[in-house]
Amino acid sequence: MRTISILILALAVSTPVCAFELSPEARASLARGEAHAEVSPDPAGATGGQVRGVIDIAASPDTVWAVLTDCASAARMITNLERCAVLSGDQKRGWDIREHITRKSLFFPRMRIVFRSDYEGRRRIRFRLVEGDLKAEEGEWRLQPLAGGAGTRVFYENRLAVDWVIPKALLRAGLRKDTPKALARLREACLEAG
């Protein structure tokens, strides 16, 4: 299921307002210092899902932003990532197009995912699939400053779909399991960078 991590961090960030309403389970996970993820069926009925995740990180939004947008850091968060490359655009101009290639795993093939990221004020990144081995992917990362900017609440939302022959419930279970792990790896990378 590690290939699913590429889907999670395909890429990255928040306004001072919550990106989505936190469930009681999400609040409890955050209070314990854990990441939280909720996965629901794909609204279009495809094999995939709608993912929402959240984690608190004891690092500034600028530190989190730098880690989320750095191709060199991507392999720390996406354990089966073979390659991350910026193909065109420039983050400073507000957008870029990136390519992620993953290694084959027990359940999933080697994948190529090309996505466009639109950067908004170093607080939000909207991303969407341009081409590759997914059927659909569209979502965003948002960063919300905590404790006067000493910490960051990271919100993640993604709708993704695949053309693979895999039970929908199995894919959603993998997303539910792997999303918190990927968010925890993001936190580790941010704490080391800060």
Disulfide bonds with the S-S distance in Angstrom:
Cys71-Cys84 1.87
